């Protein structure tokens, strides 16, 4: 659980910024987004394969650009 104590003479904006940073680093926000809706295993696999294809295609283009 992320928790931030507001220091003396600290503005609320600064405390909120520290809180958001702590949430980001702990991975709470990422996990909450993953649980927003159910994703079927087949859809997860399809997404992962598409990401893999995009990465492979990008790597190939970069390699070809180096050869030129």
mmCIF file of the N, C-alpha and C atoms, coordinates in Angstrom:
data_MODEL
# 
_entry.id   MODEL 
# 
loop_
_atom_site.group_PDB 
_atom_site.id 
_atom_site.type_symbol 
_atom_site.label_atom_id 
_atom_site.label_alt_id 
_atom_site.label_comp_id 
_atom_site.label_asym_id 
_atom_site.label_entity_id 
_atom_site.label_seq_id 
_atom_site.pdbx_PDB_ins_code 
_atom_site.Cartn_x 
_atom_site.Cartn_y 
_atom_site.Cartn_z 
_atom_site.occupancy 
_atom_site.B_iso_or_equiv 
_atom_site.pdbx_formal_charge 
_atom_site.auth_seq_id 
_atom_site.auth_comp_id 
_atom_site.auth_asym_id 
_atom_site.auth_atom_id 
_atom_site.pdbx_PDB_model_num 
ATOM 1   N N  . UNK A 1 1  ? 0.835   -1.165  0.000   1.00 0.00 ? 1  UNK A N  1 
ATOM 2   C CA . UNK A 1 1  ? 0.000   0.000   0.000   1.00 0.00 ? 1  UNK A CA 1 
ATOM 3   C C  . UNK A 1 1  ? 0.887   1.238   0.000   1.00 0.00 ? 1  UNK A C  1 
ATOM 4   N N  . UNK A 1 2  ? 0.647   2.122   -0.923  1.00 0.00 ? 2  UNK A N  1 
ATOM 5   C CA . UNK A 1 2  ? 1.431   3.353   -1.016  1.00 0.00 ? 2  UNK A CA 1 
ATOM 6   C C  . UNK A 1 2  ? 0.881   4.386   -0.039  1.00 0.00 ? 2  UNK A C  1 
ATOM 7   N N  . UNK A 1 3  ? 1.780   5.068   0.617   1.00 0.00 ? 3  UNK A N  1 
ATOM 8   C CA . UNK A 1 3  ? 1.366   6.043   1.606   1.00 0.00 ? 3  UNK A CA 1 
ATOM 9   C C  . UNK A 1 3  ? 2.373   7.183   1.625   1.00 0.00 ? 3  UNK A C  1 
ATOM 10  N N  . UNK A 1 4  ? 1.869   8.413   1.686   1.00 0.00 ? 4  UNK A N  1 
ATOM 11  C CA . UNK A 1 4  ? 2.736   9.584   1.705   1.00 0.00 ? 4  UNK A CA 1 
ATOM 12  C C  . UNK A 1 4  ? 2.287   10.491  2.846   1.00 0.00 ? 4  UNK A C  1 
ATOM 13  N N  . UNK A 1 5  ? 3.222   10.911  3.664   1.00 0.00 ? 5  UNK A N  1 
ATOM 14  C CA . UNK A 1 5  ? 2.930   11.852  4.745   1.00 0.00 ? 5  UNK A CA 1 
ATOM 15  C C  . UNK A 1 5  ? 3.278   13.253  4.242   1.00 0.00 ? 5  UNK A C  1 
ATOM 16  N N  . UNK A 1 6  ? 2.353   14.169  4.386   1.00 0.00 ? 6  UNK A N  1 
ATOM 17  C CA . UNK A 1 6  ? 2.589   15.538  3.947   1.00 0.00 ? 6  UNK A CA 1 
ATOM 18  C C  . UNK A 1 6  ? 3.503   16.205  4.968   1.00 0.00 ? 6  UNK A C  1 
ATOM 19  N N  . UNK A 1 7  ? 4.619   16.728  4.482   1.00 0.00 ? 7  UNK A N  1 
ATOM 20  C CA . UNK A 1 7  ? 5.599   17.379  5.351   1.00 0.00 ? 7  UNK A CA 1 
ATOM 21  C C  . UNK A 1 7  ? 5.153   18.806  5.666   1.00 0.00 ? 7  UNK A C  1 
ATOM 22  N N  . UNK A 1 8  ? 5.765   19.360  6.665   1.00 0.00 ? 8  UNK A N  1 
ATOM 23  C CA . UNK A 1 8  ? 5.458   20.748  7.021   1.00 0.00 ? 8  UNK A CA 1 
ATOM 24  C C  . UNK A 1 8  ? 5.889   21.663  5.890   1.00 0.00 ? 8  UNK A C  1 
ATOM 25  N N  . UNK A 1 9  ? 5.088   22.669  5.612   1.00 0.00 ? 9  UNK A N  1 
ATOM 26  C CA . UNK A 1 9  ? 5.366   23.653  4.550   1.00 0.00 ? 9  UNK A CA 1 
ATOM 27  C C  . UNK A 1 9  ? 5.459   23.016  3.169   1.00 0.00 ? 9  UNK A C  1 
ATOM 28  N N  . UNK A 1 10 ? 4.832   21.861  2.980   1.00 0.00 ? 10 UNK A N  1 
ATOM 29  C CA . UNK A 1 10 ? 4.824   21.214  1.666   1.00 0.00 ? 10 UNK A CA 1 
ATOM 30  C C  . UNK A 1 10 ? 3.444   21.409  1.052   1.00 0.00 ? 10 UNK A C  1 
ATOM 31  N N  . UNK A 1 11 ? 3.437   21.824  -0.184  1.00 0.00 ? 11 UNK A N  1 
ATOM 32  C CA . UNK A 1 11 ? 2.149   22.039  -0.830  1.00 0.00 ? 11 UNK A CA 1 
ATOM 33  C C  . UNK A 1 11 ? 1.491   20.698  -1.147  1.00 0.00 ? 11 UNK A C  1 
ATOM 34  N N  . UNK A 1 12 ? 0.205   20.735  -1.320  1.00 0.00 ? 12 UNK A N  1 
ATOM 35  C CA . UNK A 1 12 ? -0.547  19.525  -1.637  1.00 0.00 ? 12 UNK A CA 1 
ATOM 36  C C  . UNK A 1 12 ? -0.130  18.978  -3.007  1.00 0.00 ? 12 UNK A C  1 
ATOM 37  N N  . UNK A 1 13 ? 0.186   19.882  -3.922  1.00 0.00 ? 13 UNK A N  1 
ATOM 38  C CA . UNK A 1 13 ? 0.624   19.452  -5.258  1.00 0.00 ? 13 UNK A CA 1 
ATOM 39  C C  . UNK A 1 13 ? 1.915   18.639  -5.186  1.00 0.00 ? 13 UNK A C  1 
ATOM 40  N N  . UNK A 1 14 ? 2.846   19.070  -4.356  1.00 0.00 ? 14 UNK A N  1 
ATOM 41  C CA . UNK A 1 14 ? 4.109   18.348  -4.221  1.00 0.00 ? 14 UNK A CA 1 
ATOM 42  C C  . UNK A 1 14 ? 3.887   16.970  -3.599  1.00 0.00 ? 14 UNK A C  1 
ATOM 43  N N  . UNK A 1 15 ? 3.019   16.926  -2.582  1.00 0.00 ? 15 UNK A N  1 
ATOM 44  C CA . UNK A 1 15 ? 2.724   15.646  -1.932  1.00 0.00 ? 15 UNK A CA 1 
ATOM 45  C C  . UNK A 1 15 ? 2.031   14.705  -2.911  1.00 0.00 ? 15 UNK A C  1 
ATOM 46  N N  . UNK A 1 16 ? 1.119   15.246  -3.711  1.00 0.00 ? 16 UNK A N  1 
ATOM 47  C CA . UNK A 1 16 ? 0.422   14.435  -4.705  1.00 0.00 ? 16 UNK A CA 1 
ATOM 48  C C  . UNK A 1 16 ? 1.392   13.898  -5.754  1.00 0.00 ? 16 UNK A C  1 
ATOM 49  N N  . UNK A 1 17 ? 2.345   14.729  -6.139  1.00 0.00 ? 17 UNK A N  1 
ATOM 50  C CA . UNK A 1 17 ? 3.351   14.308  -7.109  1.00 0.00 ? 17 UNK A CA 1 
ATOM 51  C C  . UNK A 1 17 ? 4.196   13.162  -6.546  1.00 0.00 ? 17 UNK A C  1 
ATOM 52  N N  . UNK A 1 18 ? 4.570   13.247  -5.263  1.00 0.00 ? 18 UNK A N  1 
ATOM 53  C CA . UNK A 1 18 ? 5.330   12.167  -4.634  1.00 0.00 ? 18 UNK A CA 1 
ATOM 54  C C  . UNK A 1 18 ? 4.498   10.888  -4.548  1.00 0.00 ? 18 UNK A C  1 
ATOM 55  N N  . UNK A 1 19 ? 3.216   11.059  -4.235  1.00 0.00 ? 19 UNK A N  1 
ATOM 56  C CA . UNK A 1 19 ? 2.319   9.910   -4.140  1.00 0.00 ? 19 UNK A CA 1 
ATOM 57  C C  . UNK A 1 19 ? 2.189   9.203   -5.493  1.00 0.00 ? 19 UNK A C  1 
ATOM 58  N N  . UNK A 1 20 ? 1.983   9.972   -6.555  1.00 0.00 ? 20 UNK A N  1 
ATOM 59  C CA . UNK A 1 20 ? 1.854   9.392   -7.897  1.00 0.00 ? 20 UNK A CA 1 
ATOM 60  C C  . UNK A 1 20 ? 3.127   8.654   -8.302  1.00 0.00 ? 20 UNK A C  1 
ATOM 61  N N  . UNK A 1 21 ? 4.274   9.236   -7.962  1.00 0.00 ? 21 UNK A N  1 
ATOM 62  C CA . UNK A 1 21 ? 5.555   8.602   -8.287  1.00 0.00 ? 21 UNK A CA 1 
ATOM 63  C C  . UNK A 1 21 ? 5.691   7.277   -7.541  1.00 0.00 ? 21 UNK A C  1 
ATOM 64  N N  . UNK A 1 22 ? 5.280   7.269   -6.279  1.00 0.00 ? 22 UNK A N  1 
ATOM 65  C CA . UNK A 1 22 ? 5.356   6.051   -5.472  1.00 0.00 ? 22 UNK A CA 1 
ATOM 66  C C  . UNK A 1 22 ? 4.418   4.975   -6.025  1.00 0.00 ? 22 UNK A C  1 
ATOM 67  N N  . UNK A 1 23 ? 3.229   5.366   -6.439  1.00 0.00 ? 23 UNK A N  1 
ATOM 68  C CA . UNK A 1 23 ? 2.265   4.433   -7.040  1.00 0.00 ? 23 UNK A CA 1 
ATOM 69  C C  . UNK A 1 23 ? 2.851   3.833   -8.318  1.00 0.00 ? 23 UNK A C  1 
ATOM 70  N N  . UNK A 1 24 ? 3.449   4.682   -9.144  1.00 0.00 ? 24 UNK A N  1 
ATOM 71  C CA . UNK A 1 24 ? 4.038   4.238   -10.416 1.00 0.00 ? 24 UNK A CA 1 
ATOM 72  C C  . UNK A 1 24 ? 5.152   3.227   -10.172 1.00 0.00 ? 24 UNK A C  1 
ATOM 73  N N  . UNK A 1 25 ? 6.033   3.517   -9.224  1.00 0.00 ? 25 UNK A N  1 
ATOM 74  C CA . UNK A 1 25 ? 7.168   2.643   -8.956  1.00 0.00 ? 25 UNK A CA 1 
ATOM 75  C C  . UNK A 1 25 ? 6.749   1.309   -8.361  1.00 0.00 ? 25 UNK A C  1 
ATOM 76  N N  . UNK A 1 26 ? 5.685   1.308   -7.570  1.00 0.00 ? 26 UNK A N  1 
ATOM 77  C CA . UNK A 1 26 ? 5.258   0.064   -6.932  1.00 0.00 ? 26 UNK A CA 1 
ATOM 78  C C  . UNK A 1 26 ? 4.477   -0.835  -7.889  1.00 0.00 ? 26 UNK A C  1 
ATOM 79  N N  . UNK A 1 27 ? 4.019   -0.286  -9.013  1.00 0.00 ? 27 UNK A N  1 
ATOM 80  C CA . UNK A 1 27 ? 3.306   -1.092  -10.000 1.00 0.00 ? 27 UNK A CA 1 
ATOM 81  C C  . UNK A 1 27 ? 1.822   -1.251  -9.711  1.00 0.00 ? 27 UNK A C  1 
ATOM 82  N N  . UNK A 1 28 ? 1.304   -0.507  -8.758  1.00 0.00 ? 28 UNK A N  1 
ATOM 83  C CA . UNK A 1 28 ? -0.109  -0.612  -8.404  1.00 0.00 ? 28 UNK A CA 1 
ATOM 84  C C  . UNK A 1 28 ? -0.989  -0.162  -9.566  1.00 0.00 ? 28 UNK A C  1 
ATOM 85  N N  . UNK A 1 29 ? -0.609  0.921   -10.204 1.00 0.00 ? 29 UNK A N  1 
ATOM 86  C CA . UNK A 1 29 ? -1.406  1.464   -11.303 1.00 0.00 ? 29 UNK A CA 1 
ATOM 87  C C  . UNK A 1 29 ? -1.459  0.489   -12.475 1.00 0.00 ? 29 UNK A C  1 
ATOM 88  N N  . UNK A 1 30 ? -0.321  -0.111  -12.787 1.00 0.00 ? 30 UNK A N  1 
ATOM 89  C CA . UNK A 1 30 ? -0.262  -1.066  -13.898 1.00 0.00 ? 30 UNK A CA 1 
ATOM 90  C C  . UNK A 1 30 ? -1.162  -2.270  -13.619 1.00 0.00 ? 30 UNK A C  1 
ATOM 91  N N  . UNK A 1 31 ? -1.091  -2.752  -12.393 1.00 0.00 ? 31 UNK A N  1 
ATOM 92  C CA . UNK A 1 31 ? -1.906  -3.904  -12.017 1.00 0.00 ? 31 UNK A CA 1 
ATOM 93  C C  . UNK A 1 31 ? -3.392  -3.570  -12.062 1.00 0.00 ? 31 UNK A C  1 
ATOM 94  N N  . UNK A 1 32 ? -3.753  -2.378  -11.625 1.00 0.00 ? 32 UNK A N  1 
ATOM 95  C CA . UNK A 1 32 ? -5.158  -1.967  -11.645 1.00 0.00 ? 32 UNK A CA 1 
ATOM 96  C C  . UNK A 1 32 ? -5.671  -1.894  -13.082 1.00 0.00 ? 32 UNK A C  1 
ATOM 97  N N  . UNK A 1 33 ? -4.855  -1.405  -13.987 1.00 0.00 ? 33 UNK A N  1 
ATOM 98  C CA . UNK A 1 33 ? -5.270  -1.321  -15.390 1.00 0.00 ? 33 UNK A CA 1 
ATOM 99  C C  . UNK A 1 33 ? -5.444  -2.709  -16.000 1.00 0.00 ? 33 UNK A C  1 
ATOM 100 N N  . UNK A 1 34 ? -4.601  -3.641  -15.583 1.00 0.00 ? 34 UNK A N  1 
ATOM 101 C CA . UNK A 1 34 ? -4.719  -5.006  -16.097 1.00 0.00 ? 34 UNK A CA 1 
ATOM 102 C C  . UNK A 1 34 ? -6.017  -5.667  -15.644 1.00 0.00 ? 34 UNK A C  1 
ATOM 103 N N  . UNK A 1 35 ? -6.521  -5.272  -14.478 1.00 0.00 ? 35 UNK A N  1 
ATOM 104 C CA . UNK A 1 35 ? -7.724  -5.887  -13.924 1.00 0.00 ? 35 UNK A CA 1 
ATOM 105 C C  . UNK A 1 35 ? -9.006  -5.123  -14.273 1.00 0.00 ? 35 UNK A C  1 
ATOM 106 N N  . UNK A 1 36 ? -8.903  -4.111  -15.132 1.00 0.00 ? 36 UNK A N  1 
ATOM 107 C CA . UNK A 1 36 ? -10.093 -3.343  -15.485 1.00 0.00 ? 36 UNK A CA 1 
ATOM 108 C C  . UNK A 1 36 ? -11.120 -4.198  -16.215 1.00 0.00 ? 36 UNK A C  1 
ATOM 109 N N  . UNK A 1 37 ? -10.659 -5.072  -17.068 1.00 0.00 ? 37 UNK A N  1 
ATOM 110 C CA . UNK A 1 37 ? -11.575 -5.955  -17.791 1.00 0.00 ? 37 UNK A CA 1 
ATOM 111 C C  . UNK A 1 37 ? -10.874 -7.280  -18.067 1.00 0.00 ? 37 UNK A C  1 
ATOM 112 N N  . UNK A 1 38 ? -11.676 -8.302  -18.232 1.00 0.00 ? 38 UNK A N  1 
ATOM 113 C CA . UNK A 1 38 ? -11.125 -9.636  -18.466 1.00 0.00 ? 38 UNK A CA 1 
ATOM 114 C C  . UNK A 1 38 ? -10.681 -9.749  -19.913 1.00 0.00 ? 38 UNK A C  1 
ATOM 115 N N  . UNK A 1 39 ? -9.522  -10.361 -20.098 1.00 0.00 ? 39 UNK A N  1 
ATOM 116 C CA . UNK A 1 39 ? -9.007  -10.597 -21.447 1.00 0.00 ? 39 UNK A CA 1 
ATOM 117 C C  . UNK A 1 39 ? -8.805  -12.098 -21.610 1.00 0.00 ? 39 UNK A C  1 
ATOM 118 N N  . UNK A 1 40 ? -9.429  -12.637 -22.643 1.00 0.00 ? 40 UNK A N  1 
ATOM 119 C CA . UNK A 1 40 ? -9.328  -14.070 -22.868 1.00 0.00 ? 40 UNK A CA 1 
ATOM 120 C C  . UNK A 1 40 ? -7.881  -14.455 -23.161 1.00 0.00 ? 40 UNK A C  1 
ATOM 121 N N  . UNK A 1 41 ? -7.470  -15.651 -22.762 1.00 0.00 ? 41 UNK A N  1 
ATOM 122 C CA . UNK A 1 41 ? -6.103  -16.094 -23.020 1.00 0.00 ? 41 UNK A CA 1 
ATOM 123 C C  . UNK A 1 41 ? -5.746  -16.061 -24.510 1.00 0.00 ? 41 UNK A C  1 
ATOM 124 N N  . UNK A 1 42 ? -6.715  -16.389 -25.358 1.00 0.00 ? 42 UNK A N  1 
ATOM 125 C CA . UNK A 1 42 ? -6.430  -16.367 -26.800 1.00 0.00 ? 42 UNK A CA 1 
ATOM 126 C C  . UNK A 1 42 ? -6.153  -14.939 -27.268 1.00 0.00 ? 42 UNK A C  1 
ATOM 127 N N  . UNK A 1 43 ? -6.869  -13.958 -26.705 1.00 0.00 ? 43 UNK A N  1 
ATOM 128 C CA . UNK A 1 43 ? -6.623  -12.561 -27.064 1.00 0.00 ? 43 UNK A CA 1 
ATOM 129 C C  . UNK A 1 43 ? -5.262  -12.102 -26.561 1.00 0.00 ? 43 UNK A C  1 
ATOM 130 N N  . UNK A 1 44 ? -4.882  -12.531 -25.356 1.00 0.00 ? 44 UNK A N  1 
ATOM 131 C CA . UNK A 1 44 ? -3.555  -12.192 -24.825 1.00 0.00 ? 44 UNK A CA 1 
ATOM 132 C C  . UNK A 1 44 ? -2.468  -12.730 -25.736 1.00 0.00 ? 44 UNK A C  1 
ATOM 133 N N  . UNK A 1 45 ? -2.635  -13.999 -26.155 1.00 0.00 ? 45 UNK A N  1 
ATOM 134 C CA . UNK A 1 45 ? -1.641  -14.642 -27.011 1.00 0.00 ? 45 UNK A CA 1 
ATOM 135 C C  . UNK A 1 45 ? -1.554  -13.917 -28.357 1.00 0.00 ? 45 UNK A C  1 
ATOM 136 N N  . UNK A 1 46 ? -2.708  -13.560 -28.914 1.00 0.00 ? 46 UNK A N  1 
ATOM 137 C CA . UNK A 1 46 ? -2.740  -12.853 -30.197 1.00 0.00 ? 46 UNK A CA 1 
ATOM 138 C C  . UNK A 1 46 ? -2.032  -11.503 -30.085 1.00 0.00 ? 46 UNK A C  1 
ATOM 139 N N  . UNK A 1 47 ? -2.274  -10.795 -28.984 1.00 0.00 ? 47 UNK A N  1 
ATOM 140 C CA . UNK A 1 47 ? -1.618  -9.505  -28.766 1.00 0.00 ? 47 UNK A CA 1 
ATOM 141 C C  . UNK A 1 47 ? -0.107  -9.655  -28.654 1.00 0.00 ? 47 UNK A C  1 
ATOM 142 N N  . UNK A 1 48 ? 0.323   -10.683 -27.914 1.00 0.00 ? 48 UNK A N  1 
ATOM 143 C CA . UNK A 1 48 ? 1.756   -10.919 -27.730 1.00 0.00 ? 48 UNK A CA 1 
ATOM 144 C C  . UNK A 1 48 ? 2.423   -11.270 -29.057 1.00 0.00 ? 48 UNK A C  1 
ATOM 145 N N  . UNK A 1 49 ? 1.758   -12.080 -29.864 1.00 0.00 ? 49 UNK A N  1 
ATOM 146 C CA . UNK A 1 49 ? 2.318   -12.449 -31.164 1.00 0.00 ? 49 UNK A CA 1 
ATOM 147 C C  . UNK A 1 49 ? 2.420   -11.237 -32.082 1.00 0.00 ? 49 UNK A C  1 
ATOM 148 N N  . UNK A 1 50 ? 1.411   -10.378 -32.050 1.00 0.00 ? 50 UNK A N  1 
ATOM 149 C CA . UNK A 1 50 ? 1.445   -9.166  -32.873 1.00 0.00 ? 50 UNK A CA 1 
ATOM 150 C C  . UNK A 1 50 ? 2.579   -8.251  -32.432 1.00 0.00 ? 50 UNK A C  1 
ATOM 151 N N  . UNK A 1 51 ? 2.783   -8.123  -31.134 1.00 0.00 ? 51 UNK A N  1 
ATOM 152 C CA . UNK A 1 51 ? 3.874   -7.292  -30.629 1.00 0.00 ? 51 UNK A CA 1 
ATOM 153 C C  . UNK A 1 51 ? 5.223   -7.869  -31.048 1.00 0.00 ? 51 UNK A C  1 
ATOM 154 N N  . UNK A 1 52 ? 5.318   -9.191  -31.019 1.00 0.00 ? 52 UNK A N  1 
ATOM 155 C CA . UNK A 1 52 ? 6.550   -9.857  -31.435 1.00 0.00 ? 52 UNK A CA 1 
ATOM 156 C C  . UNK A 1 52 ? 6.831   -9.593  -32.916 1.00 0.00 ? 52 UNK A C  1 
ATOM 157 N N  . UNK A 1 53 ? 5.785   -9.689  -33.736 1.00 0.00 ? 53 UNK A N  1 
ATOM 158 C CA . UNK A 1 53 ? 5.956   -9.420  -35.176 1.00 0.00 ? 53 UNK A CA 1 
ATOM 159 C C  . UNK A 1 53 ? 6.404   -7.982  -35.414 1.00 0.00 ? 53 UNK A C  1 
ATOM 160 N N  . UNK A 1 54 ? 5.770   -7.032  -34.697 1.00 0.00 ? 54 UNK A N  1 
ATOM 161 C CA . UNK A 1 54 ? 6.150   -5.621  -34.861 1.00 0.00 ? 54 UNK A CA 1 
ATOM 162 C C  . UNK A 1 54 ? 7.605   -5.406  -34.474 1.00 0.00 ? 54 UNK A C  1 
ATOM 163 N N  . UNK A 1 55 ? 8.031   -6.016  -33.376 1.00 0.00 ? 55 UNK A N  1 
ATOM 164 C CA . UNK A 1 55 ? 9.413   -5.853  -32.921 1.00 0.00 ? 55 UNK A CA 1 
ATOM 165 C C  . UNK A 1 55 ? 10.387  -6.460  -33.927 1.00 0.00 ? 55 UNK A C  1 
ATOM 166 N N  . UNK A 1 56 ? 10.065  -7.658  -34.413 1.00 0.00 ? 56 UNK A N  1 
ATOM 167 C CA . UNK A 1 56 ? 10.929  -8.318  -35.390 1.00 0.00 ? 56 UNK A CA 1 
ATOM 168 C C  . UNK A 1 56 ? 11.049  -7.478  -36.660 1.00 0.00 ? 56 UNK A C  1 
ATOM 169 N N  . UNK A 1 57 ? 9.918   -6.939  -37.127 1.00 0.00 ? 57 UNK A N  1 
ATOM 170 C CA . UNK A 1 57 ? 9.908   -6.119  -38.334 1.00 0.00 ? 57 UNK A CA 1 
ATOM 171 C C  . UNK A 1 57 ? 10.746  -4.847  -38.123 1.00 0.00 ? 57 UNK A C  1 
ATOM 172 N N  . UNK A 1 58 ? 10.601  -4.248  -36.954 1.00 0.00 ? 58 UNK A N  1 
ATOM 173 C CA . UNK A 1 58 ? 11.365  -3.042  -36.633 1.00 0.00 ? 58 UNK A CA 1 
ATOM 174 C C  . UNK A 1 58 ? 12.864  -3.346  -36.589 1.00 0.00 ? 58 UNK A C  1 
ATOM 175 N N  . UNK A 1 59 ? 13.222  -4.465  -35.958 1.00 0.00 ? 59 UNK A N  1 
ATOM 176 C CA . UNK A 1 59 ? 14.631  -4.850  -35.876 1.00 0.00 ? 59 UNK A CA 1 
ATOM 177 C C  . UNK A 1 59 ? 15.219  -5.108  -37.262 1.00 0.00 ? 59 UNK A C  1 
ATOM 178 N N  . UNK A 1 60 ? 14.422  -5.738  -38.130 1.00 0.00 ? 60 UNK A N  1 
ATOM 179 C CA . UNK A 1 60 ? 14.908  -6.004  -39.497 1.00 0.00 ? 60 UNK A CA 1 
ATOM 180 C C  . UNK A 1 60 ? 15.144  -4.706  -40.248 1.00 0.00 ? 60 UNK A C  1 
ATOM 181 N N  . UNK A 1 61 ? 14.224  -3.740  -40.109 1.00 0.00 ? 61 UNK A N  1 
ATOM 182 C CA . UNK A 1 61 ? 14.395  -2.457  -40.796 1.00 0.00 ? 61 UNK A CA 1 
ATOM 183 C C  . UNK A 1 61 ? 15.638  -1.734  -40.287 1.00 0.00 ? 61 UNK A C  1 
ATOM 184 N N  . UNK A 1 62 ? 15.874  -1.789  -38.992 1.00 0.00 ? 62 UNK A N  1 
ATOM 185 C CA . UNK A 1 62 ? 17.061  -1.136  -38.421 1.00 0.00 ? 62 UNK A CA 1 
ATOM 186 C C  . UNK A 1 62 ? 18.338  -1.797  -38.932 1.00 0.00 ? 62 UNK A C  1 
ATOM 187 N N  . UNK A 1 63 ? 18.329  -3.129  -39.042 1.00 0.00 ? 63 UNK A N  1 
ATOM 188 C CA . UNK A 1 63 ? 19.494  -3.846  -39.531 1.00 0.00 ? 63 UNK A CA 1 
ATOM 189 C C  . UNK A 1 63 ? 19.764  -3.511  -40.992 1.00 0.00 ? 63 UNK A C  1 
ATOM 190 N N  . UNK A 1 64 ? 18.710  -3.400  -41.783 1.00 0.00 ? 64 UNK A N  1 
ATOM 191 C CA . UNK A 1 64 ? 18.877  -3.049  -43.198 1.00 0.00 ? 64 UNK A CA 1 
ATOM 192 C C  . UNK A 1 64 ? 19.382  -1.624  -43.345 1.00 0.00 ? 64 UNK A C  1 
ATOM 193 N N  . UNK A 1 65 ? 18.948  -0.758  -42.486 1.00 0.00 ? 65 UNK A N  1 
ATOM 194 C CA . UNK A 1 65 ? 19.390  0.643   -42.554 1.00 0.00 ? 65 UNK A CA 1 
ATOM 195 C C  . UNK A 1 65 ? 20.882  0.739   -42.224 1.00 0.00 ? 65 UNK A C  1 
ATOM 196 N N  . UNK A 1 66 ? 21.359  -0.117  -41.321 1.00 0.00 ? 66 UNK A N  1 
ATOM 197 C CA . UNK A 1 66 ? 22.782  -0.107  -40.986 1.00 0.00 ? 66 UNK A CA 1 
ATOM 198 C C  . UNK A 1 66 ? 23.637  -0.592  -42.148 1.00 0.00 ? 66 UNK A C  1 
ATOM 199 N N  . UNK A 1 67 ? 23.102  -1.502  -42.950 1.00 0.00 ? 67 UNK A N  1 
ATOM 200 C CA . UNK A 1 67 ? 23.858  -2.051  -44.064 1.00 0.00 ? 67 UNK A CA 1 
ATOM 201 C C  . UNK A 1 67 ? 24.009  -1.050  -45.192 1.00 0.00 ? 67 UNK A C  1 
ATOM 202 N N  . UNK A 1 68 ? 23.111  -0.117  -45.281 1.00 0.00 ? 68 UNK A N  1 
ATOM 203 C CA . UNK A 1 68 ? 23.147  0.851   -46.395 1.00 0.00 ? 68 UNK A CA 1 
ATOM 204 C C  . UNK A 1 68 ? 24.154  1.913   -46.174 1.00 0.00 ? 68 UNK A C  1 
# 
